[in-house]
Amino acid sequence: MAARRTQIDRILAGDGKAFEEFVAQYQRLVSHVVFRMIDNRADREDVCQDVFLKIHGSLSGFRFESKLSTWVARIAYNRCLNYIEKKKLPLFEDLCGENESIDSVAGEYVLPDALVEQQDLSNRLRREIDSLPVPFRAILTLYHLDELSYREISRIMEMPEGTVKSYLHRARRLLRKRLLAKYQPEEL
């Protein structure tokens, strides 16, 4: 934590190199959030830059009450919501369906001769995740790719932990339903 404080102090003192290091540390996290929430590829980089500009302008207000990564992800999430609001895109569809959970889309271990199949499956899965409603995409990404806890996601998205768990379950269920509607189980 002392290293983070020192880095933030250097940034606030105008050290551009310290901010470059900060961007390098959090670029992956910001990209995951932005790329899962923003469909328009051309706008993704602009939104990422906007996130880091917002972070730079707000850094003096960081109180070290939460993890810095949670604070960064929350700003990224909020900037994406602002973008979506400006574009007047739908945020959420009320999706109801059968109560089922996703088992396993990909196997636990892939042999070298199955690498092409794994890449194909990965591409299919990525396309389906990208077609999910924004909150579902964001929660799946934060939970599975960034490996954040329910509590951290709850803080980032400003929703109760129970809602995060529910949305994650619904996102998995919807993803499974869409995959099974397009592909035979043996193709997955």
N, CA and C atoms as an extended XYZ file, in Angstrom:
564
Properties=species:S:1:pos:R:3:atomname:S:1:resname:S:1:resid:I:1 pbc="F F F"
N         0.831       -1.187        0.000 N   MET     1
C         0.000        0.000        0.000 CA  MET     1
C         0.873        1.247        0.000 C   MET     1
N         2.001        1.196        0.677 N   ALA     2
C         2.898        2.356        0.713 CA  ALA     2
C         3.416        2.674       -0.681 C   ALA     2
N         3.666        1.628       -1.480 N   ALA     3
C         4.133        1.843       -2.854 CA  ALA     3
C         3.065        2.538       -3.685 C   ALA     3
N         1.804        2.171       -3.466 N   ARG     4
C         0.688        2.805       -4.205 CA  ARG     4
C         0.579        4.282       -3.821 C   ARG     4
N         0.692        4.554       -2.523 N   ARG     5
C         0.634        5.950       -2.058 CA  ARG     5
C         1.762        6.766       -2.681 C   ARG     5
N         2.949        6.195       -2.714 N   THR     6
C         4.098        6.885       -3.292 CA  THR     6
C         3.858        7.152       -4.777 C   THR     6
N         3.354        6.139       -5.476 N   GLN     7
C         3.076        6.306       -6.896 CA  GLN     7
C         2.029        7.399       -7.118 C   GLN     7
N         0.977        7.390       -6.328 N   ILE     8
C        -0.075        8.407       -6.465 CA  ILE     8
C         0.479        9.792       -6.127 C   ILE     8
N         1.289        9.886       -5.089 N   ASP     9
C         1.904       11.172       -4.738 CA  ASP     9
C         2.767       11.691       -5.885 C   ASP     9
N         3.525       10.796       -6.520 N   ARG    10
C         4.354       11.201       -7.658 CA  ARG    10
C         3.493       11.697       -8.814 C   ARG    10
N         2.388       11.009       -9.072 N   ILE    11
C         1.485       11.416      -10.152 CA  ILE    11
C         0.900       12.789       -9.845 C   ILE    11
N         0.444       12.968       -8.614 N   LEU    12
C        -0.155       14.249       -8.221 CA  LEU    12
C         0.859       15.384       -8.250 C   LEU    12
N         2.144       15.044       -8.099 N   ALA    13
C         3.204       16.058       -8.160 CA  ALA    13
C         3.589       16.380       -9.609 C   ALA    13
N         2.946       15.687      -10.561 N   GLY    14
C         3.196       15.990      -11.967 CA  GLY    14
C         4.188       15.078      -12.655 C   GLY    14
N         4.522       13.958      -12.043 N   ASP    15
C         5.471       13.007      -12.624 CA  ASP    15
C         4.768       12.191      -13.710 C   ASP    15
N         5.037       12.541      -14.969 N   GLY    16
C         4.401       11.862      -16.098 CA  GLY    16
C         4.788       10.401      -16.198 C   GLY    16
N         6.014       10.084      -15.861 N   LYS    17
C         6.474        8.693      -15.918 CA  LYS    17
C         5.706        7.831      -14.917 C   LYS    17
N         5.416        8.372      -13.761 N   ALA    18
C         4.650        7.630      -12.751 CA  ALA    18
C         3.249        7.323      -13.279 C   ALA    18
N         2.651        8.283      -14.014 N   PHE    19
C         1.322        8.031      -14.563 CA  PHE    19
C         1.394        7.002      -15.692 C   PHE    19
N         2.452        7.031      -16.494 N   GLU    20
C         2.632        6.012      -17.540 CA  GLU    20
C         2.701        4.620      -16.912 C   GLU    20
N         3.422        4.498      -15.813 N   GLU    21
C         3.511        3.222      -15.098 CA  GLU    21
C         2.140        2.794      -14.573 C   GLU    21
N         1.390        3.762      -14.059 N   PHE    22
C         0.040        3.506      -13.559 CA  PHE    22
C        -0.847        2.974      -14.679 C   PHE    22
N        -0.794        3.642      -15.834 N   VAL    23
C        -1.596        3.215      -16.989 CA  VAL    23
C        -1.211        1.795      -17.389 C   VAL    23
N         0.080        1.513      -17.441 N   ALA    24
C         0.543        0.177      -17.809 CA  ALA    24
C         0.028       -0.875      -16.825 C   ALA    24
N        -0.038       -0.532      -15.534 N   GLN    25
C        -0.503       -1.475      -14.513 CA  GLN    25
C        -1.995       -1.779      -14.650 C   GLN    25
N        -2.786       -0.790      -15.040 N   TYR    26
C        -4.243       -0.955      -15.029 CA  TYR    26
C        -4.873       -0.994      -16.418 C   TYR    26
N        -4.062       -0.975      -17.448 N   GLN    27
C        -4.583       -0.971      -18.815 CA  GLN    27
C        -5.403       -2.231      -19.118 C   GLN    27
N        -4.929       -3.372      -18.668 N   ARG    28
C        -5.641       -4.625      -18.932 CA  ARG    28
C        -7.021       -4.629      -18.270 C   ARG    28
N        -7.084       -4.215      -17.025 N   LEU    29
C        -8.351       -4.174      -16.298 CA  LEU    29
C        -9.333       -3.221      -16.984 C   LEU    29
N        -8.879       -2.030      -17.313 N   VAL    30
C        -9.743       -1.045      -17.976 CA  VAL    30
C       -10.209       -1.587      -19.331 C   VAL    30
N        -9.300       -2.184      -20.081 N   SER    31
C        -9.661       -2.743      -21.392 CA  SER    31
C       -10.711       -3.835      -21.261 C   SER    31
N       -10.559       -4.709      -20.258 N   HIS    32
C       -11.553       -5.767      -20.070 CA  HIS    32
C       -12.943       -5.181      -19.840 C   HIS    32
N       -13.023       -4.199      -18.982 N   VAL    33
C       -14.326       -3.594      -18.683 CA  VAL    33
C       -14.883       -2.909      -19.927 C   VAL    33
N       -14.089       -2.071      -20.544 N   VAL    34
C       -14.548       -1.282      -21.696 CA  VAL    34
C       -14.895       -2.181      -22.872 C   VAL    34
N       -14.033       -3.140      -23.198 N   PHE    35
C       -14.264       -3.961      -24.381 CA  PHE    35
C       -15.463       -4.876      -24.228 C   PHE    35
N       -15.857       -5.186      -23.010 N   ARG    36
C       -17.041       -6.016      -22.808 CA  ARG    36
C       -18.327       -5.193      -22.775 C   ARG    36
N       -18.213       -3.920      -22.518 N   MET    37
C       -19.417       -3.103      -22.406 CA  MET    37
C       -19.707       -2.273      -23.654 C   MET    37
N       -18.682       -1.931      -24.397 N   ILE    38
C       -18.840       -1.057      -25.559 CA  ILE    38
C       -18.744       -1.894      -26.826 C   ILE    38
N       -19.816       -1.908      -27.605 N   ASP    39
C       -19.857       -2.695      -28.830 CA  ASP    39
C       -19.067       -2.060      -29.966 C   ASP    39
N       -19.112       -0.749      -30.047 N   ASN    40
C       -18.491       -0.037      -31.158 CA  ASN    40
C       -16.973       -0.048      -31.003 C   ASN    40
N       -16.319       -0.801      -31.859 N   ARG    41
C       -14.864       -0.961      -31.765 CA  ARG    41
C       -14.137        0.372      -31.900 C   ARG    41
N       -14.643        1.247      -32.731 N   ALA    42
C       -13.981        2.535      -32.963 CA  ALA    42
C       -13.993        3.411      -31.709 C   ALA    42
N       -14.993        3.249      -30.871 N   ASP    43
C       -15.117        4.086      -29.673 CA  ASP    43
C       -14.394        3.516      -28.457 C   ASP    43
N       -13.993        2.262      -28.517 N   ARG    44
C       -13.385        1.616      -27.352 CA  ARG    44
C       -12.122        2.335      -26.880 C   ARG    44
N       -11.234        2.662      -27.808 N   GLU    45
C        -9.989        3.342      -27.421 CA  GLU    45
C       -10.285        4.705      -26.820 C   GLU    45
N       -11.258        5.423      -27.406 N   ASP    46
C       -11.619        6.730      -26.867 CA  ASP    46
C       -12.138        6.604      -25.444 C   ASP    46
N       -12.959        5.598      -25.203 N   VAL    47
C       -13.506        5.398      -23.861 CA  VAL    47
C       -12.378        5.031      -22.892 C   VAL    47
N       -11.443        4.183      -23.315 N   CYS    48
C       -10.306        3.831      -22.448 CA  CYS    48
C        -9.495        5.077      -22.095 C   CYS    48
N        -9.233        5.926      -23.087 N   GLN    49
C        -8.499        7.162      -22.818 CA  GLN    49
C        -9.279        8.057      -21.868 C   GLN    49
N       -10.575        8.125      -22.074 N   ASP    50
C       -11.430        8.925      -21.210 CA  ASP    50
C       -11.373        8.416      -19.769 C   ASP    50
N       -11.327        7.092      -19.617 N   VAL    51
C       -11.240        6.496      -18.281 CA  VAL    51
C        -9.965        6.969      -17.590 C   VAL    51
N        -8.840        6.904      -18.290 N   PHE    52
C        -7.583        7.303      -17.655 CA  PHE    52
C        -7.510        8.808      -17.412 C   PHE    52
N        -8.147        9.599      -18.267 N   LEU    53
C        -8.220       11.040      -17.996 CA  LEU    53
C        -9.038       11.302      -16.732 C   LEU    53
N       -10.149       10.588      -16.600 N   LYS    54
C       -10.992       10.723      -15.413 CA  LYS    54
C       -10.221       10.288      -14.158 C   LYS    54
N        -9.490        9.193      -14.268 N   ILE    55
C        -8.695        8.707      -13.138 CA  ILE    55
C        -7.665        9.752      -12.743 C   ILE    55
N        -6.962       10.292      -13.728 N   HIS    56
C        -5.924       11.295      -13.441 CA  HIS    56
C        -6.526       12.504      -12.733 C   HIS    56
N        -7.690       12.937      -13.203 N   GLY    57
C        -8.346       14.087      -12.592 CA  GLY    57
C        -8.935       13.808      -11.223 C   GLY    57
N        -9.198       12.557      -10.921 N   SER    58
C        -9.842       12.192       -9.659 CA  SER    58
C        -8.890       11.561       -8.653 C   SER    58
N        -7.659       11.355       -9.029 N   LEU    59
C        -6.709       10.627       -8.187 CA  LEU    59
C        -6.523       11.264       -6.809 C   LEU    59
N        -6.616       12.570       -6.753 N   SER    60
C        -6.440       13.229       -5.445 CA  SER    60
C        -7.582       12.880       -4.484 C   SER    60
N        -8.701       12.411       -5.013 N   GLY    61
C        -9.839       12.045       -4.175 CA  GLY    61
C        -9.835       10.598       -3.714 C   GLY    61
N        -8.867        9.798       -4.196 N   PHE    62
C        -8.797        8.397       -3.763 CA  PHE    62
C        -8.384        8.347       -2.296 C   PHE    62
N        -9.189        7.652       -1.466 N   ARG    63
C        -8.995        7.667       -0.012 CA  ARG    63
C        -8.384        6.386        0.540 C   ARG    63
N        -8.027        5.448       -0.312 N   PHE    64
C        -7.452        4.176        0.113 CA  PHE    64
C        -8.398        3.379        0.993 C   PHE    64
N        -9.714        3.560        0.793 N   GLU    65
C       -10.709        2.802        1.557 CA  GLU    65
C       -11.049        1.489        0.861 C   GLU    65
N       -10.673        1.385       -0.406 N   SER    66
C       -10.873        0.150       -1.158 CA  SER    66
C        -9.599       -0.117       -1.939 C   SER    66
N        -9.577       -1.259       -2.605 N   LYS    67
C        -8.420       -1.553       -3.440 CA  LYS    67
C        -8.393       -0.570       -4.604 C   LYS    67
N        -7.214       -0.183       -5.017 N   LEU    68
C        -7.073        0.751       -6.127 CA  LEU    68
C        -7.660        0.150       -7.404 C   LEU    68
N        -7.492       -1.155       -7.590 N   SER    69
C        -8.038       -1.811       -8.785 CA  SER    69
C        -9.566       -1.738       -8.801 C   SER    69
N       -10.190       -1.855       -7.640 N   THR    70
C       -11.648       -1.742       -7.563 CA  THR    70
C       -12.087       -0.338       -7.935 C   THR    70
N       -11.371        0.658       -7.449 N   TRP    71
C       -11.673        2.066       -7.751 CA  TRP    71
C       -11.512        2.333       -9.245 C   TRP    71
N       -10.434        1.822       -9.837 N   VAL    72
C       -10.171        2.002      -11.269 CA  VAL    72
C       -11.276        1.337      -12.090 C   VAL    72
N       -11.625        0.104      -11.744 N   ALA    73
C       -12.666       -0.621      -12.479 CA  ALA    73
C       -14.015        0.076      -12.350 C   ALA    73
N       -14.278        0.659      -11.205 N   ARG    74
C       -15.549        1.369      -11.009 CA  ARG    74
C       -15.617        2.601      -11.917 C   ARG    74
N       -14.513        3.321      -12.020 N   ILE    75
C       -14.480        4.481      -12.919 CA  ILE    75
C       -14.680        4.017      -14.356 C   ILE    75
N       -14.024        2.927      -14.745 N   ALA    76
C       -14.183        2.403      -16.106 CA  ALA    76
C       -15.640        2.021      -16.358 C   ALA    76
N       -16.231        1.343      -15.404 N   TYR    77
C       -17.632        0.936      -15.544 CA  TYR    77
C       -18.542        2.156      -15.683 C   TYR    77
N       -18.346        3.149      -14.836 N   ASN    78
C       -19.180        4.355      -14.898 CA  ASN    78
C       -18.988        5.135      -16.191 C   ASN    78
N       -17.763        5.202      -16.701 N   ARG    79
C       -17.511        5.903      -17.971 CA  ARG    79
C       -18.207        5.167      -19.106 C   ARG    79
N       -18.221        3.838      -19.048 N   CYS    80
C       -18.933        3.056      -20.062 CA  CYS    80
C       -20.433        3.328      -19.989 C   CYS    80
N       -20.960        3.390      -18.778 N   LEU    81
C       -22.388        3.706      -18.630 CA  LEU    81
C       -22.692        5.082      -19.216 C   LEU    81
N       -21.798        6.044      -18.986 N   ASN    82
C       -21.982        7.379      -19.564 CA  ASN    82
C       -21.990        7.317      -21.085 C   ASN    82
N       -21.082        6.570      -21.661 N   TYR    83
C       -21.024        6.404      -23.115 CA  TYR    83
C       -22.333        5.794      -23.624 C   TYR    83
N       -22.773        4.722      -22.966 N   ILE    84
C       -24.002        4.043      -23.386 CA  ILE    84
C       -25.197        4.988      -23.282 C   ILE    84
N       -25.243        5.756      -22.224 N   GLU    85
C       -26.343        6.717      -22.040 CA  GLU    85
C       -26.337        7.756      -23.155 C   GLU    85
N       -25.158        8.243      -23.511 N   LYS    86
C       -25.062        9.222      -24.599 CA  LYS    86
C       -25.543        8.634      -25.913 C   LYS    86
N       -25.227        7.373      -26.135 N   LYS    87
C       -25.626        6.697      -27.380 CA  LYS    87
C       -27.050        6.170      -27.303 C   LYS    87
N       -27.634        6.265      -26.110 N   LYS    88
C       -28.999        5.794      -25.872 CA  LYS    88
C       -29.177        4.318      -26.249 C   LYS    88
N       -28.206        3.503      -25.840 N   LEU    89
C       -28.275        2.073      -26.070 CA  LEU    89
C       -28.970        1.411      -24.887 C   LEU    89
N       -29.686        0.321      -25.111 N   PRO    90
C       -30.339       -0.350      -23.987 CA  PRO    90
C       -29.305       -0.941      -23.043 C   PRO    90
N       -29.563       -0.802      -21.749 N   LEU    91
C       -28.647       -1.329      -20.746 CA  LEU    91
C       -28.968       -2.759      -20.350 C   LEU    91
N       -30.255       -3.093      -20.309 N   PHE    92
C       -30.598       -4.392      -19.758 CA  PHE    92
C       -31.948       -4.853      -20.281 C   PHE    92
N       -31.992       -6.111      -20.646 N   GLU    93
C       -33.260       -6.714      -21.030 CA  GLU    93
C       -33.660       -7.636      -19.894 C   GLU    93
N       -34.912       -7.607      -19.546 N   ASP    94
C       -35.342       -8.495      -18.480 CA  ASP    94
C       -35.480       -9.888      -19.065 C   ASP    94
N       -34.506      -10.713      -18.762 N   LEU    95
C       -34.443      -12.043      -19.350 CA  LEU    95
C       -34.876      -13.082      -18.318 C   LEU    95
N       -35.870      -13.823      -18.662 N   CYS    96
C       -36.327      -14.896      -17.791 CA  CYS    96
C       -36.247      -16.183      -18.582 C   CYS    96
N       -36.031      -17.259      -17.906 N   GLY    97
C       -35.948      -18.542      -18.597 CA  GLY    97
C       -35.880      -19.675      -17.618 C   GLY    97
N       -35.491      -20.822      -18.164 N   GLU    98
C       -35.392      -22.020      -17.347 CA  GLU    98
C       -34.279      -21.872      -16.324 C   GLU    98
N       -34.460      -22.518      -15.195 N   ASN    99
C       -33.400      -22.502      -14.177 CA  ASN    99
C       -32.407      -23.603      -14.493 C   ASN    99
N       -31.299      -23.194      -15.084 N   GLU   100
C       -30.231      -24.136      -15.374 CA  GLU   100
C       -28.912      -23.410      -15.221 C   GLU   100
N       -27.872      -24.153      -14.918 N   SER   101
C       -26.560      -23.540      -14.758 CA  SER   101
C       -25.641      -24.035      -15.859 C   SER   101
N       -24.616      -23.229      -16.140 N   ILE   102
C       -23.677      -23.631      -17.173 CA  ILE   102
C       -22.734      -24.674      -16.591 C   ILE   102
N       -22.518      -25.733      -17.333 N   ASP   103
C       -21.601      -26.767      -16.854 CA  ASP   103
C       -20.185      -26.342      -17.213 C   ASP   103
N       -19.725      -26.820      -18.310 N   SER   104
C       -18.379      -26.465      -18.744 CA  SER   104
C       -18.413      -26.348      -20.252 C   SER   104
N       -18.037      -25.199      -20.758 N   VAL   105
C       -18.070      -24.989      -22.201 CA  VAL   105
C       -16.843      -25.620      -22.842 C   VAL   105
N       -15.702      -25.467      -22.219 N   ALA   106
C       -14.484      -26.066      -22.738 CA  ALA   106
C       -14.001      -27.136      -21.767 C   ALA   106
N       -13.315      -28.099      -22.254 N   GLY   107
C       -12.789      -29.167      -21.418 CA  GLY   107
C       -11.702      -28.647      -20.497 C   GLY   107
N       -11.340      -29.475      -19.518 N   GLU   108
C       -10.317      -29.076      -18.558 CA  GLU   108
C        -8.934      -29.057      -19.186 C   GLU   108
N        -8.670      -29.984      -20.104 N   TYR   109
C        -7.340      -30.085      -20.687 CA  TYR   109
C        -7.488      -30.293      -22.183 C   TYR   109
N        -6.692      -29.573      -22.950 N   VAL   110
C        -6.765      -29.680      -24.399 CA  VAL   110
C        -5.461      -30.266      -24.912 C   VAL   110
N        -5.558      -31.366      -25.624 N   LEU   111
C        -4.383      -31.980      -26.225 CA  LEU   111
C        -3.916      -31.128      -27.399 C   LEU   111
N        -2.634      -31.221      -27.739 N   PRO   112
C        -2.107      -30.391      -28.830 CA  PRO   112
C        -2.872      -30.541      -30.142 C   PRO   112
N        -3.324      -31.750      -30.467 N   ASP   113
C        -4.047      -31.946      -31.729 CA  ASP   113
C        -5.445      -31.327      -31.699 C   ASP   113
N        -5.896      -30.899      -30.534 N   ALA   114
C        -7.217      -30.280      -30.421 CA  ALA   114
C        -7.135      -28.761      -30.307 C   ALA   114
N        -5.965      -28.192      -30.516 N   LEU   115
C        -5.775      -26.753      -30.366 CA  LEU   115
C        -6.680      -25.947      -31.298 C   LEU   115
N        -6.808      -26.384      -32.535 N   VAL   116
C        -7.660      -25.669      -33.489 CA  VAL   116
C        -9.107      -25.668      -33.023 C   VAL   116
N        -9.561      -26.800      -32.517 N   GLU   117
C       -10.932      -26.887      -32.004 CA  GLU   117
C       -11.130      -25.953      -30.817 C   GLU   117
N       -10.126      -25.882      -29.939 N   GLN   118
C       -10.220      -25.004      -28.777 CA  GLN   118
C       -10.298      -23.539      -29.215 C   GLN   118
N        -9.503      -23.149      -30.192 N   GLN   119
C        -9.537      -21.774      -30.683 CA  GLN   119
C       -10.883      -21.454      -31.306 C   GLN   119
N       -11.444      -22.405      -32.039 N   ASP   120
C       -12.765      -22.202      -32.635 CA  ASP   120
C       -13.819      -22.030      -31.549 C   ASP   120
N       -13.762      -22.886      -30.541 N   LEU   121
C       -14.700      -22.794      -29.425 CA  LEU   121
C       -14.539      -21.465      -28.687 C   LEU   121
N       -13.298      -21.074      -28.487 N   SER   122
C       -13.022      -19.803      -27.820 CA  SER   122
C       -13.616      -18.640      -28.603 C   SER   122
N       -13.486      -18.666      -29.910 N   ASN   123
C       -14.065      -17.605      -30.746 CA  ASN   123
C       -15.584      -17.602      -30.671 C   ASN   123
N       -16.189      -18.778      -30.687 N   ARG   124
C       -17.651      -18.877      -30.564 CA  ARG   124
C       -18.111      -18.306      -29.225 C   ARG   124
N       -17.421      -18.717      -28.172 N   LEU   125
C       -17.766      -18.260      -26.829 CA  LEU   125
C       -17.619      -16.749      -26.716 C   LEU   125
N       -16.540      -16.211      -27.232 N   ARG   126
C       -16.297      -14.762      -27.189 CA  ARG   126
C       -17.402      -13.995      -27.929 C   ARG   126
N       -17.797      -14.500      -29.110 N   ARG   127
C       -18.885      -13.849      -29.869 CA  ARG   127
C       -20.187      -13.857      -29.078 C   ARG   127
N       -20.493      -14.975      -28.442 N   GLU   128
C       -21.730      -15.061      -27.662 CA  GLU   128
C       -21.689      -14.155      -26.437 C   GLU   128
N       -20.550      -14.097      -25.765 N   ILE   129
C       -20.425      -13.207      -24.606 CA  ILE   129
C       -20.604      -11.761      -25.056 C   ILE   129
N       -20.014      -11.404      -26.192 N   ASP   130
C       -20.127      -10.037      -26.700 CA  ASP   130
C       -21.561       -9.671      -27.077 C   ASP   130
N       -22.411      -10.665      -27.326 N   SER   131
C       -23.799      -10.379      -27.701 CA  SER   131
C       -24.735      -10.301      -26.486 C   SER   131
N       -24.213      -10.583      -25.297 N   LEU   132
C       -25.039      -10.522      -24.080 CA  LEU   132
C       -25.323       -9.069      -23.698 C   LEU   132
N       -26.373       -8.821      -22.921 N   PRO   133
C       -26.620       -7.469      -22.420 CA  PRO   133
C       -25.420       -6.955      -21.618 C   PRO   133
N       -25.218       -5.665      -21.624 N   VAL   134
C       -24.040       -5.035      -21.025 CA  VAL   134
C       -23.762       -5.486      -19.595 C   VAL   134
N       -24.729       -5.470      -18.682 N   PRO   135
C       -24.399       -5.880      -17.301 CA  PRO   135
C       -23.906       -7.329      -17.224 C   PRO   135
N       -24.485       -8.203      -18.040 N   PHE   136
C       -24.068       -9.600      -18.032 CA  PHE   136
C       -22.632       -9.732      -18.535 C   PHE   136
N       -22.319       -9.030      -19.634 N   ARG   137
C       -20.948       -9.061      -20.173 CA  ARG   137
C       -19.962       -8.566      -19.134 C   ARG   137
N       -20.302       -7.457      -18.492 N   ALA   138
C       -19.397       -6.860      -17.512 CA  ALA   138
C       -19.157       -7.802      -16.343 C   ALA   138
N       -20.213       -8.387      -15.811 N   ILE   139
C       -20.066       -9.267      -14.653 CA  ILE   139
C       -19.295      -10.530      -15.020 C   ILE   139
N       -19.603      -11.129      -16.161 N   LEU   140
C       -18.848      -12.314      -16.589 CA  LEU   140
C       -17.365      -11.996      -16.728 C   LEU   140
N       -17.053      -10.858      -17.315 N   THR   141
C       -15.659      -10.461      -17.515 CA  THR   141
C       -14.965      -10.200      -16.186 C   THR   141
N       -15.599       -9.424      -15.326 N   LEU   142
C       -14.981       -9.098      -14.044 CA  LEU   142
C       -14.784      -10.351      -13.183 C   LEU   142
N       -15.738      -11.264      -13.225 N   TYR   143
C       -15.662      -12.448      -12.370 CA  TYR   143
C       -14.709      -13.499      -12.937 C   TYR   143
N       -14.882      -13.836      -14.221 N   HIS   144
C       -14.116      -14.937      -14.786 CA  HIS   144
C       -12.761      -14.522      -15.355 C   HIS   144
N       -12.670      -13.381      -15.997 N   LEU   145
C       -11.397      -12.980      -16.607 CA  LEU   145
C       -10.512      -12.199      -15.648 C   LEU   145
N       -11.112      -11.273      -14.904 N   ASP   146
C       -10.322      -10.477      -13.969 CA  ASP   146
C       -10.276      -11.094      -12.576 C   ASP   146
N       -11.068      -12.153      -12.377 N   GLU   147
C       -11.091      -12.915      -11.131 CA  GLU   147
C       -11.360      -12.046       -9.904 C   GLU   147
N       -12.303      -11.113      -10.049 N   LEU   148
C       -12.700      -10.275       -8.926 CA  LEU   148
C       -13.766      -10.995       -8.111 C   LEU   148
N       -13.850      -10.663       -6.857 N   SER   149
C       -14.838      -11.278       -5.968 CA  SER   149
C       -16.213      -10.627       -6.174 C   SER   149
N       -17.237      -11.275       -5.625 N   TYR   150
C       -18.581      -10.692       -5.686 CA  TYR   150
C       -18.583       -9.303       -5.035 C   TYR   150
N       -17.878       -9.173       -3.916 N   ARG   151
C       -17.833       -7.902       -3.189 CA  ARG   151
C       -17.198       -6.806       -4.058 C   ARG   151
N       -16.095       -7.131       -4.720 N   GLU   152
C       -15.425       -6.134       -5.567 CA  GLU   152
C       -16.320       -5.731       -6.745 C   GLU   152
N       -16.961       -6.708       -7.356 N   ILE   153
C       -17.867       -6.408       -8.470 CA  ILE   153
C       -19.036       -5.568       -7.973 C   ILE   153
N       -19.529       -5.890       -6.791 N   SER   154
C       -20.626       -5.138       -6.191 CA  SER   154
C       -20.251       -3.665       -6.034 C   SER   154
N       -19.038       -3.410       -5.584 N   ARG   155
C       -18.583       -2.025       -5.412 CA  ARG   155
C       -18.405       -1.330       -6.757 C   ARG   155
N       -17.834       -2.041       -7.713 N   ILE   156
C       -17.596       -1.457       -9.033 CA  ILE   156
C       -18.914       -1.081       -9.704 C   ILE   156
N       -19.868       -2.000       -9.671 N   MET   157
C       -21.124       -1.801      -10.390 CA  MET   157
C       -22.201       -1.151       -9.538 C   MET   157
N       -21.872       -0.872       -8.282 N   GLU   158
C       -22.806       -0.228       -7.357 CA  GLU   158
C       -24.143       -0.952       -7.285 C   GLU   158
N       -24.045       -2.243       -7.007 N   MET   159
C       -25.251       -3.045       -6.828 CA  MET   159
C       -24.993       -4.043       -5.705 C   MET   159
N       -26.038       -4.505       -5.055 N   PRO   160
C       -25.865       -5.461       -3.959 CA  PRO   160
C       -25.186       -6.748       -4.436 C   PRO   160
N       -24.456       -7.394       -3.523 N   GLU   161
C       -23.775       -8.645       -3.847 CA  GLU   161
C       -24.756       -9.697       -4.357 C   GLU   161
N       -25.928       -9.741       -3.758 N   GLY   162
C       -26.933      -10.710       -4.189 CA  GLY   162
C       -27.341      -10.492       -5.633 C   GLY   162
N       -27.416       -9.246       -6.050 N   THR   163
C       -27.753       -8.929       -7.437 CA  THR   163
C       -26.627       -9.368       -8.361 C   THR   163
N       -25.391       -9.151       -7.934 N   VAL   164
C       -24.240       -9.590       -8.725 CA  VAL   164
C       -24.302      -11.104       -8.927 C   VAL   164
N       -24.558      -11.842       -7.848 N   LYS   165
C       -24.647      -13.303       -7.938 CA  LYS   165
C       -25.781      -13.722       -8.869 C   LYS   165
N       -26.905      -13.050       -8.734 N   SER   166
C       -28.061      -13.359       -9.575 CA  SER   166
C       -27.756      -13.080      -11.044 C   SER   166
N       -27.172      -11.921      -11.333 N   TYR   167
C       -26.832      -11.566      -12.716 CA  TYR   167
C       -25.804      -12.538      -13.287 C   TYR   167
N       -24.838      -12.952      -12.477 N   LEU   168
C       -23.832      -13.897      -12.951 CA  LEU   168
C       -24.500      -15.220      -13.303 C   LEU   168
N       -25.390      -15.667      -12.448 N   HIS   169
C       -26.125      -16.910      -12.719 CA  HIS   169
C       -26.957      -16.775      -13.992 C   HIS   169
N       -27.664      -15.662      -14.135 N   ARG   170
C       -28.501      -15.440      -15.314 CA  ARG   170
C       -27.656      -15.315      -16.577 C   ARG   170
N       -26.497      -14.670      -16.460 N   ALA   171
C       -25.607      -14.527      -17.613 CA  ALA   171
C       -25.103      -15.895      -18.073 C   ALA   171
N       -24.714      -16.723      -17.122 N   ARG   172
C       -24.252      -18.072      -17.470 CA  ARG   172
C       -25.369      -18.878      -18.114 C   ARG   172
N       -26.566      -18.777      -17.536 N   ARG   173
C       -27.716      -19.513      -18.058 CA  ARG   173
C       -28.041      -19.064      -19.483 C   ARG   173
N       -28.050      -17.753      -19.700 N   LEU   174
C       -28.340      -17.228      -21.035 CA  LEU   174
C       -27.254      -17.629      -22.029 C   LEU   174
N       -26.009      -17.550      -21.610 N   LEU   175
C       -24.896      -17.936      -22.476 CA  LEU   175
C       -25.026      -19.401      -22.882 C   LEU   175
N       -25.308      -20.243      -21.917 N   ARG   176
C       -25.476      -21.673      -22.206 CA  ARG   176
C       -26.634      -21.899      -23.179 C   ARG   176
N       -27.751      -21.224      -22.935 N   LYS   177
C       -28.934      -21.382      -23.784 CA  LYS   177
C       -28.619      -20.964      -25.225 C   LYS   177
N       -27.929      -19.846      -25.379 N   ARG   178
C       -27.588      -19.365      -26.718 CA  ARG   178
C       -26.610      -20.306      -27.420 C   ARG   178
N       -25.643      -20.810      -26.676 N   LEU   179
C       -24.674      -21.731      -27.273 CA  LEU   179
C       -25.359      -23.017      -27.727 C   LEU   179
N       -26.220      -23.556      -26.881 N   LEU   180
C       -26.905      -24.797      -27.222 CA  LEU   180
C       -27.918      -24.616      -28.349 C   LEU   180
N       -28.449      -23.395      -28.508 N   ALA   181
C       -29.377      -23.131      -29.605 CA  ALA   181
C       -28.653      -23.074      -30.952 C   ALA   181
N       -27.389      -22.668      -30.929 N   LYS   182
C       -26.623      -22.532      -32.180 CA  LYS   182
C       -25.783      -23.756      -32.525 C   LYS   182
N       -25.376      -24.493      -31.503 N   TYR   183
C       -24.438      -25.584      -31.715 CA  TYR   183
C       -24.918      -26.853      -31.049 C   TYR   183
N       -24.546      -27.968      -31.608 N   GLN   184
C       -24.827      -29.255      -31.005 CA  GLN   184
C       -23.894      -29.434      -29.804 C   GLN   184
N       -24.345      -30.116      -28.765 N   PRO   185
C       -23.478      -30.291      -27.581 CA  PRO   185
C       -22.103      -30.864      -27.912 C   PRO   185
N       -22.035      -31.760      -28.899 N   GLU   186
C       -20.740      -32.351      -29.245 CA  GLU   186
C       -19.809      -31.334      -29.927 C   GLU   186
N       -20.380      -30.227      -30.445 N   GLU   187
C       -19.550      -29.175      -31.021 CA  GLU   187
C       -18.931      -28.294      -29.948 C   GLU   187
N       -19.493      -28.360      -28.743 N   LEU   188
C       -18.987      -27.567      -27.646 CA  LEU   188
C       -18.080      -28.429      -26.810 C   LEU   188
